[in-house]
């Protein structure tokens, strides 16, 4: 169906290059046909209708289609939602289209008629920018705002306060599970916000994960995420050290796994994510540490944890040591490897 060129819009977030935008759905200055997505059953924008089982498919604006966001958006589309997707990457937009999403040229385009807005962005500055510059100005007032990014607690609270001041309902809902879980729809969501906001966000999050847990007030989702991942970083380092010690003392790695995985030293890092190939369930270690949860992302979370610990005057010596070790591993150029690959650095000192 032919359509006219889109009207001049306000600045999109983030500011993208002409070439990047030209590869999206706005290429050749085309626009989204008015009838696209009408086959979906959408919820009434009136919040009183949310949760109605007969109207549980919605138009969702998804902003940020990286390693995590791409799989999450795809799962929403698989569940039947009308997903309008935006990212600066042409490749990410192409993958989203293949997964059943409708790519858009600007943030404003995806927000049009959205009943839920989900963001999955790199850092707090990106989240605050897109909400302040675009979402608050262009999203329908009744849209449910869900930020799944992992960011600092202070920014999460500030964005939530700004959303409330604008009359929006919002939650912070960072995730646990990594790329595989994002693709499989088995993420865990830690949700900060009011009980009402949680109830409205829960159906969307459930379509992307296996567990959706209300942590408490705004910002507590981020608290849960950074505390959990600080613990994960600590236990992975300890698990690596234990495997290396056992090996150097003559104990077979599989034998040590068989013993420790059912003993007091058991942890998720040991039982489900053993850092050595051929030991326990299949992990990134069996794929030369490709895939999984990148070292760069673990370091990001540890930095956030250390920042939060400083603000709260919390003593976290083990967290600080884990952060120090991952800083060193990252500086060696290993940021793209799974975080369990730190066993290589520990093995060589």
C-alpha positions in Angstrom: 0.0 0.0 0.0 1.6 3.3 -1.0 1.8 6.0 1.6 3.1 9.5 1.9 6.4 10.5 3.4 6.4 10.7 7.2 6.1 14.2 8.7 9.1 15.9 10.1 9.7 14.6 13.6 11.5 15.8 16.7 15.0 14.5 17.4 15.0 10.8 17.8 17.0 9.1 20.5 19.8 8.2 20.2 20.9 10.5 17.4 21.6 8.2 14.5 23.5 8.6 11.3 21.8 9.1 8.0 23.1 5.8 6.7 21.9 3.9 9.8 18.4 5.3 9.5 18.3 4.7 5.8 18.6 1.0 6.3 15.6 0.8 8.6 11.9 0.6 7.7 11.9 4.3 6.9 14.2 3.7 3.9 13.1 5.5 0.7 11.1 7.7 3.1 8.4 5.1 3.2 6.1 4.8 6.3 4.3 2.1 8.1 1.0 1.2 6.5 -2.0 2.1 8.6 -3.3 -1.4 8.5 -0.2 -3.2 9.6 -0.8 -5.1 12.8 -4.6 -5.0 12.7 -4.6 -8.8 12.8 -3.5 -8.7 16.4 -6.0 -8.5 19.2 -4.9 -5.5 21.2 -5.8 -4.4 24.7 -7.9 -1.3 25.3 -5.7 1.6 26.2 -7.9 2.2 29.2 -5.9 0.6 32.1 -9.1 -0.9 33.5 -9.0 -3.4 30.6 -5.5 -4.6 31.2 -5.2 -8.2 32.2 -8.4 -9.2 30.4 -7.6 -12.7 29.1 -9.7 -12.1 26.0 -7.7 -9.0 25.1 -4.2 -10.0 26.2 -2.4 -9.2 23.0 -1.0 -5.7 22.8 0.9 -3.3 20.7 4.4 -3.2 22.2 7.1 -0.6 21.5 10.5 -2.3 22.0 13.6 -0.1 22.1 17.0 -1.7 22.1 17.6 -4.9 20.1 21.0 -6.0 21.3 22.1 -9.5 22.4 19.4 -9.5 25.0 16.7 -7.2 23.6 16.6 -9.0 20.2 15.6 -12.3 21.8 13.1 -10.7 24.2 11.3 -8.8 21.4 11.2 -12.0 19.3 9.5 -13.8 22.1 6.9 -11.1 22.5 6.1 -11.5 18.8 5.9 -15.2 19.1 3.3 -14.8 21.8 1.2 -12.8 19.3 2.0 -9.2 20.4 2.2 -6.5 17.8 5.8 -5.6 18.4 7.2 -2.4 16.9 11.0 -2.4 17.2 13.7 0.2 17.1 17.5 0.1 17.2 20.3 2.0 15.7 21.7 -1.2 14.1 20.4 -2.2 10.7 21.4 -5.8 11.3 19.4 -5.8 14.6 16.4 -4.4 12.8 16.6 -7.0 10.1 16.8 -9.8 12.7 13.8 -8.3 14.5 11.8 -8.3 11.2 12.7 -12.0 10.6 11.4 -12.7 14.1 8.0 -11.2 13.4 8.5 -7.6 14.7 7.8 -4.5 12.7 11.0 -2.4 12.5 10.7 1.4 12.7 13.0 4.3 11.7 12.7 6.4 14.9 11.7 6.0 18.5 8.6 8.1 17.8 7.5 5.6 15.2 7.5 2.7 17.6 5.7 4.7 20.3 2.7 5.5 18.2 -0.3 3.7 19.7 1.9 1.6 22.0 0.2 0.0 25.0 3.5 -1.0 26.5 7.0 0.4 26.0 9.9 -1.8 26.8 13.5 -0.6 26.8 16.7 -2.6 26.9 19.6 -0.2 26.7 23.3 -0.2 27.6 23.5 2.3 30.5 21.7 4.7 32.7 22.5 7.7 30.5 20.8 6.0 27.5 17.7 5.1 29.5 17.3 8.6 31.0 17.9 10.2 27.6 15.3 8.2 25.7 12.7 8.5 28.4 13.2 12.2 28.9 13.7 13.3 25.3 11.2 11.0 23.6 9.1 8.6 25.5 7.5 11.1 27.9 6.7 13.3 24.9 5.4 10.7 22.5 4.1 7.6 24.3 0.4 7.3 24.9 -0.5 8.3 28.5 -1.9 4.9 29.2 1.2 3.0 28.0 2.9 0.8 30.6 6.6 1.7 30.8 9.0 -1.1 31.4 12.8 -0.7 31.6 14.7 -4.0 31.4 18.1 -2.4 31.2 20.7 -3.0 34.0 21.5 0.5 35.3 22.5 2.3 38.5 19.9 2.6 41.2 19.9 6.3 41.4 19.0 6.7 37.7 16.3 4.1 37.9 14.6 5.9 40.7 15.0 9.3 39.0 13.4 8.0 35.8 10.5 6.4 37.8 9.9 9.7 39.6 9.9 11.6 36.3 7.5 9.0 34.8 5.1 9.4 37.7 5.3 13.2 37.5 4.2 12.8 33.8 1.3 10.6 34.8 2.9 7.3 33.5 3.0 3.9 35.3 6.5 2.4 35.2 8.7 -0.3 36.5 12.4 -1.2 36.5 12.7 -4.8 35.5 16.3 -6.0 34.9 16.9 -9.6 33.9 19.0 -12.6 34.8 19.7 -15.5 32.6 21.9 -14.3 29.7 21.6 -14.5 26.0 20.4 -18.1 25.9 17.6 -17.4 28.3 16.6 -14.3 26.4 16.3 -16.3 23.2 14.5 -19.2 24.9 12.1 -16.9 26.9 13.3 -18.2 30.2 14.6 -15.1 31.8 14.1 -14.1 35.5 12.8 -10.5 36.0 13.4 -8.6 39.2 10.8 -5.8 39.2 10.8 -2.5 41.1 7.7 -0.4 41.3 4.3 -0.2 42.9 2.0 -3.2 43.2 -0.3 -1.8 40.5 2.6 -1.2 38.2 3.9 -4.8 38.8 0.5 -6.2 38.0 0.3 -4.3 34.7 3.9 -5.2 33.7 3.7 -8.9 34.8 1.9 -10.3 31.7 4.4 -8.8 29.3 7.4 -10.0 31.4 5.9 -13.4 31.7 5.8 -13.7 27.9 9.6 -13.3 28.0 10.6 -15.3 31.1 10.1 -18.1 33.5 10.0 -16.0 36.7 8.7 -12.5 37.4 9.4 -11.4 41.0 8.3 -8.2 42.6 11.3 -6.8 44.5 9.6 -3.8 46.0 9.5 -0.1 45.3 11.1 1.7 42.2 14.8 1.0 42.0 14.7 -2.3 43.9 14.8 -4.3 40.7 18.2 -2.8 40.0 19.3 -3.4 43.6 18.4 -7.1 43.3 20.2 -7.4 39.9 23.5 -5.8 41.0 23.6 -7.6 44.3 22.8 -11.0 42.6 25.4 -10.5 40.0 28.0 -9.3 42.5 27.4 -12.7 44.2 27.7 -14.5 40.9 31.0 -12.8 40.1 32.3 -13.8 43.6 31.2 -17.4 43.4 32.6 -17.8 39.8 36.0 -16.7 40.9 35.8 -19.0 43.9 34.7 -21.9 41.8 37.5 -21.3 39.4 40.0 -21.2 42.2 38.7 -24.4 43.7 38.9 -26.3 40.4 42.4 -25.2 39.8 43.5 -26.1 43.3 42.0 -29.5 43.1 43.7 -30.1 39.7 47.1 -28.9 40.9 46.8 -31.3 43.9 46.1 -34.2 41.7 42.3 -34.5 41.8 40.4 -35.1 38.5 38.2 -32.2 37.6 35.1 -34.4 37.0 35.6 -36.2 40.3 35.9 -32.8 42.1 32.7 -31.7 40.4 30.9 -34.9 41.4 31.9 -34.3 45.1 31.5 -30.5 45.4 28.3 -30.3 43.5 26.6 -32.4 46.2 28.6 -31.0 49.1 28.7 -27.7 51.1 30.7 -26.0 48.3 27.9 -26.3 45.8 26.8 -23.2 44.0 25.1 -22.3 40.7 28.6 -21.5 39.3 29.7 -25.0 40.2 26.6 -27.1 39.4 25.1 -25.3 36.3 28.0 -23.3 34.9 31.2 -25.2 35.6 34.2 -23.2 34.1 36.0 -26.2 32.7 35.1 -28.0 29.4 33.8 -31.5 29.7 32.7 -31.1 33.3 29.1 -31.1 34.4 26.3 -29.8 32.2 27.2 -28.2 28.9 28.4 -24.6 29.4 30.2 -21.9 27.4 33.5 -23.6 28.5 32.6 -26.4 26.1 32.5 -23.8 23.3 35.8 -22.2 24.0 34.0 -19.7 26.2 31.9 -18.2 23.4 28.4 -17.1 24.1 26.9 -17.1 27.6 27.4 -14.0 29.7 30.2 -11.8 28.5 33.0 -10.7 30.8 32.3 -7.1 29.7 28.7 -7.4 31.1 29.9 -9.0 34.3 32.3 -6.1 34.8 29.6 -3.6 34.1 27.4 -5.1 36.9 30.3 -5.3 39.3 31.1 -1.7 38.7 27.5 -0.8 39.4 27.6 -2.8 42.5 30.8 -1.1 43.7 29.3 2.3 42.9 26.1 1.4 44.9 28.2 0.0 47.8 30.1 3.3 48.0 26.9 5.3 48.1 25.3 3.0 50.7 28.6 2.8 52.7 28.4 -1.0 52.5 31.5 -3.0 53.1 32.0 -5.5 50.1 35.6 -6.7 50.2 34.8 -9.9 48.2 32.8 -7.9 45.7 35.7 -5.4 45.4 38.2 -8.2 44.8 36.0 -9.8 42.1 35.6 -6.5 40.4 39.4 -6.0 40.5 40.0 -9.4 38.9 37.4 -8.9 36.2 38.9 -5.4 35.5 42.3 -7.1 34.9 40.8 -9.8 32.7 38.9 -7.2 30.7 42.1 -5.1 30.3 43.7 -8.2 28.8 41.2 -8.0 25.9 39.0 -10.8 27.1 35.7 -8.7 27.4 34.0 -10.8 24.7 34.5 -14.1 26.3 32.1 -15.7 28.8 32.8 -14.5 32.3 33.8 -18.1 33.4 36.8 -17.8 31.1 38.5 -15.9 33.9 39.7 -19.4 35.0 42.4 -19.0 32.2 43.8 -15.8 33.9 43.7 -17.4 37.3 45.5 -20.5 36.0 48.4 -18.4 34.7 48.5 -15.9 37.5 
